[in-house]
Amino acid sequence: MSRPICNTIQAIQHKTDIVIIGAGAAGIHAAYLLSNKGQSVTVLEASERLGGRIFSVPIEGGGAVELGAQWLGKSKQQRLETLAKRYDAKYQSNHYEGLTTHILRKTVVKSTSKMPPLSWFESLDVFQISLKINRLTKHINVESPWLSHVRLDKISFVDWVLQQAWTKSGAGYWNNLIEQSVCNNAKDLSVLEVLQNIASIGKTKTLLEADHYYFPSGLQRLFETYAKASGAKFLINSKVLTIIQCANELHVNDENGNVFVCNKVLIAAAPQVIPNITFNPPLPDTKLSLQSSMKEGQVVKVLAVYDSPWWREKGLSGLVFSPDASFDTVIDVSHSNLGILSALVTSDRCLELQKLSDVQLTCEFVLHIGDAFGEQVQPKAFYRYRWEQDPYIRGGYSSNRPIGAWQSGTSALSSPYGNIHFASTETATQWRGYIEGALESAERAVAEMI
């Protein structure tokens, strides 16, 4: 790799040991760890806030709603749990008391079970597919999945499930669950890509328990507190334009005319936005190609706030599963004596909802809740965020490799390039696609750097 001669004449120059690009969970965690190792750290965030894919909005009545990442798993997410306890960030379980509403084949069923109302044979089919997934997952090398079952990178998850399933409902259950988990259409992902995701968290049972606790005061508040405690310097509205690797240092140039001279750079951003930065020397073709080809997460998430959780008076938990309706899942995340419903739809089904205005989307949600709960109630406040239009995120809560991408036999997303390192939940080998994965990726990158 030939390195250019750097010139910073007529530029505002700042010297620091390490520059981190991106102030999401990975960037903030890395800033704290590096500062504690005696490094001077400057974090450059292109947007006007900290948090990245964590976005908490304060609401009238107290607390916040989460427009982005929201949940802590029921178990095994020790990093996020440790942070919550360290900074006294209270969390509570989703509300599950009462009947779960299932809308399946346009039929509304109230049940004490979270599982859909399937026949015994369909339920057995769901179970036997789970066994096959767990059996394959056991043999996946999470860090180097191409070393085993590389043939499974050539077939889509949808096609594979159809081959394994006995019933249409069994296949549909797993396609829907995977699409909700990885935020992409299962037909666009290889079996190996899905298995690596599951292997990073353990097994299918853990997947079902991954979204269990939420933070009434907002996750963004927790990470803002963590950022202050890090001792690092954080600059918002600082979009990075170029990174130049010189002979003995790196120059990071932002849109405000600043040049940050440092020893190492950590890019803690979604892979699909990294190609927006100009690198000199350029990134390797394998890395740039994979970053550019990542399947951006497809999701619409809305939050509806009511004066009270009125559905509980009907004996309902607020939990709704409706794989064929406008929203996949609705969850009761009420707090502060308010009623709050969080609703999501993922994969291609969200594309039509993305076209709707806020008023239209509110109406669609009210109609959906009317079908599920038997009463159309207008929320006092309604929230959405268009992640697909955010230029610094570009998509939902995680992105994925396209079919065949593992066959290159490389960890192109996470491997360093000279003194440039990379971290994001997409590069995690534990809890990939979750906040916990972002934290794990930061620890891996810091270990590489120091």
N, C-alpha and C positions, 0 to 999 in steps of 0.2 A: 504494500500500500504506500504509494508516494504521497508525501505530505506537502501542502502548499506553504509558501512563505506568507506569514500573516502581517497585515498592516492595519493599525487601528487609528491612523491619523484622522482627525476631525470627527472622532466618535467619542461618546461618553463612555469611559472605560471603568469597569468595576472588577476587582479581583476577589476571588473566593476559591476555596478548595474544590467545591463540588457544586454544580448546577443541576437541579432537578426540574424537569419540565413536566408539569401537571401536578395539581394540588388536590387529587382525589385521595382515596384511602391509601393506595400504594405509595403515592408521593409523600403524603404526610407521615406515614409510618417510617419510610426510609429516611426522611429528614430528621425525625426524632432519633433513630438508631445511629445515624452518621454523626449527628451533633454530639451524642453521648460518647462517641469514639474520638472526640477532639477535633472533628472536621468543621470548618466554616462552610455553611450550606446556604445557598440562595435558591428558593423555589419560585419558578416562573409559571404563573397561571394565566392562560389566554382569556378566560372569561372574567366576569365581574365578581365572582364568589369562589370560596373554597368548597370542596366536597366532590367535584366531578360528577359521577353518576349517583351520588347521594345529594338529594335536594329536598330540604325540609322547609315548609312554609308555615309560619305562625298563623293560628286561627283565632277568631274571636271566641272567647270562653276559656282560653288557655291551651297550652300545648301546641302541637303542630300536626300537619299531615305530610306524608312522604310521597313526593311525586316520582321518586326514583327508588333506589335500593332501600329496603325497609326492615328485613327480618333477620333475626338471630335463630339459628337452628336449635332444635330440642336438645341436641348433644353434640359434642366433638368439635364445636367451633370455639376453641379455647382462647384464641388470640382476641377475638372481638369481645368475648365474655370477660377476659382479663381487663381490657380497656374500659369496659362499662363499669366494672367494680372499682377500678383505680380512680375514675373520675365521677363516681357516684351517679352514673346515668341509669335511671330506673327503667326496667322493662317489664312487660307483662304478656301473658299468653293471649293468643287470639281467643275470641269467645266461641266456645264449642257447646255450651249447655243448651239443650233444646234440639229440635228436629232439623236435620239437614234437608235442603231442598234439591232434588234432582230433576232436571228437565232433559228427558231423553226421548228422541223421536217425537217431539212436540207434546209429550205427556209429562205432566207435573206430578212428582211423587215425593211425599214427605217421609223421611226415614230416620231411624236412630243410628244408621250406619253412614259413614262417609263414602263407602263403596257404592257404585251405581247399582240400581235395581236390575241385575242381570239374572238369567236363569242359572240353575246349578251348573249346567254344562259350560255356559259362557264364563261363569266365575272360575271354574276349573281351568278353562283355557287361559284366563288372565294369570292364574297361578303358575301354570306350566311354562308360560313364556317368561315369567319372572325367574323361575329356576334356571332356564337356559341363559338368560342375561347374566345372572349371578355366577353361573358356572364359567362363562366366558370371561367375565370381569376378573375373576381370580387369577387368570393367567396373563393379564395385561400388565406390562411394564409401564407404569404411569409416565415416567420420564422419557422412555424410548418405546412407545407403543408399536412402532413399525417393526420392532424385533420379533413380534409375535402376531399372528393373525393378519399379516399385511393384506391378504386376499380380501379381508373384510373392509378394506378401504376402497374397494372397487364397486361395492354394492350399496345402494341407499338403504337407510333404516326401514323405510316404508316397504321396499321390496323384500327385505329380509324377514320382517314381521309377517308379511303375507305368506311367506313360505313356512313359517313356524306355527302360525295360528290355525286353529281348528274352526274358528268362527269369525265372522266379520266384526262382531262386538269386541272380541278379545284383541284383535289387531287394532281396532279403533281406540280402545282404552290406552294401549301403550303408545300409539302415535300421538294421542292428545297429551298424555303425561309427559312425554319427552319434549314435545313442542313447548309446553308450558315451562319446562325446566331449563331448556337451552335457548329459548326465545327465537327459534327458527323453524322453518318448515322441515319436517322429518324426511321429506323426499329429497331435500337438497344436502343432507348430511349422510356421511357413510356410517356403517355400523361401527367401524373402529373409532370414529370421532365421538359417537354417542357412548361407547363403552369406556373410552378414556375419561370422558366427563364423569360417568358413574363411578369408575374406579378411583377417581380423585377424592370422592367423598365416602367410599366404602362399598355400599351395596344399595339395592333398590329400596329397602326399608328406610334407610337413612335419607334417601331422596324424598320419600313421602313426609318426612319430619323436618325438612330443611327450613320451612317458613313457619316458625312456631311462635316466636316472641317478637314484640315490636316495642318501640321506644316512644312513649307519649310526648316527651319533650322534643323529640326529633333527633335523628342520627347526626345531622349536620352540626348541631350544637356540640355533640360529643367530639366530633373531629375538629371543630374550630378550637375547642378547649385543648385538644391534643396538640394542635399546631402551635398554639401559644406556649405550651409547655416544652416544645422541642428546642426552643432557642434559635431556630433557623429564621432566616429572613424570607418573608413571603411577599411577592409582588403580584397583584392582580392586574388585569387588562394589559398583560405583557405577552403578546403573541410572538412566539419564536419564528423567525424567518429562515435563518441559516445557522448551520453548525459547521465550523471549520476545524479539522484536526491538523494542528501545526506540528512542528518537530517535537516540541517539548510542552505544549499546552493546547488547550482548545479555546476557540472563540465562539461564543454564542451570541447571535445578533437578534434583537427583538425589534418590533415595529415602531418602537418609540425612540430609536436611535441609540439604544444602549448596547454596549459590547461587554459581555461578561467573560472574563479571562479565568480559566479554571484548569484543574488537573484532570477531572473526569466529569462526565455527564451521565445522568440517569434519566431516560425518557420513561415517565410513568403515565402513559396515555393509551387510549384505545388503539390497537394496531392499525385500524383502517384510516386514522387521521395522520399517522406518522409520515406518509408520503407527501403531505403538504409542506413539510420542511425540506429545504434544499441542503444537501450534505456535500461537503468537499473534503476528501474524496467522496464519491457517491457510495451509497450503500451497495453491498453485493446484490446481484440480480436475484438470487434465491430469496433473500430477506425481503427485498422490495416487492417482488412478485407475490409472495405470500401475504404481506401486509395489504397489498392492493386488492387481493382476491378474497379477503375475509368476508364471510356472509354477515352483513350487519344485522343486529338483533331487530326483530320486528315485534313491536308491542305497543298497545294503547293501554294506559293505566289511568283510571279516574278515581277521584275521591269525592264522595257525597256526604255532606254534613247535615245532620238533623238536630232538632232541639233535644231529642231523646232517642234511644234505641227502641223505637216503637214496635219493631218486629218481634221483640222478645215477649211482649204482651200476648202475642199469638202463639207462644210456645216454640218459636223458631230460633235457631242459633244464629241466623244471619249468613250461614254458609250455603252457597249455591254452586252446584256443578252443572254446567250446561254446555257440553262440547259442540252442540249443533246450533246454539243460539248466538246472539250478538256478542255476549260476554262469556268467556270460558268459566271464570271463577269469580265469586263475590265472597269477601271475608269481612266479618265484623271486627273492626279495630277501634272500637269506641273507647273514649276516655274523657275525663273532665266533665262527667255527667252529660256529655253529648253523644248522639248516635252517629257513628262514622262507618261507612262502608267503603271498602277498597275493592275495585273491580278491574280485572285484566282480560285482555284478549291478545293472543299471540299468533305468530305465523301469518300466512296469507290472509287469514280472516280479519286481521286488523287493518288491512289496506283500505277497505271501504270506509271504516270508521275514521281513519286518518283524514279522509276527504271532508268529513263533516265539520261544520262550525261548532263553536262551544254550545250555542243554543240547540242545534240539532242533536249534538251528542248527549246533552242533558235530557232531551226528550226521549232519545233511544234508550238511555239508562232507566228513566222513569217507567217506560213501557216494559222493560225487561224485569224490573223489580215488581211491577204490577203482576206480571205473569207468575213470578216466583212466589210472592208473598200474598197475592190476592187483593192488593190494594195499591193504587198509584198515589204516592206521596211525593210532593215536590220538595227537594232538599232546600235548606236555607242558604247553602253555599255549595258550589260545585267546582272542582279543580281538575285540570289536566295540564300536561306539559308535552310539547311536541319534540320528543327526543330525536326523531328522524330529521328534524330541521336544525338541530343544534350542530353548528359546524365543528365544534370541538369534541363531539361525542359521536354523532352520526349513527343513531340507532339505539336499540333497547339495552337491557342491562348486561348483555354479553354478546360477543360475536364469535363466529365459528369458522373452522377450516372447511373449504369446499371438498367435495368428494375427490379422492385421489391425492390430496395434499400431503398426507403422511408418508406416501410412497417415496418421497425424496430422501427419506432416511436422515432427517436433520431436525434439530430444534431451532429452526430459523427465527422464530418469534423471540425467543429468550436469549439466544447466544450473543455475547458481546461483539462489537465491531471496534477493534482498537480500544480506545478508552471511552467508548459509548456503550452504556448498558441499558437494559430494557426490563420493565416490570409492568404488569397489569394482570387482572384476574384471568385473562386469556392465556397467560404464560404459567399459571399456577399448576402445581402437581398435587396440591391439596385444596379441595373445595373450589375447583375451577368454576368460574361463573358467579361466585358469591363474594361478599365483602371479605370473608375469611380468606378466600383465594387471593384477593388483592394484597392482603397483609402478608400472606406466605410468600408471594412473589417478591415483595419488597425485601424480605429477609434474605431470600436467595440472592438478589441483586447486590445487597450490601455485603454479603459474604464474598462475592466476586470482586468487589471494589476495594475492600480493605483487607 
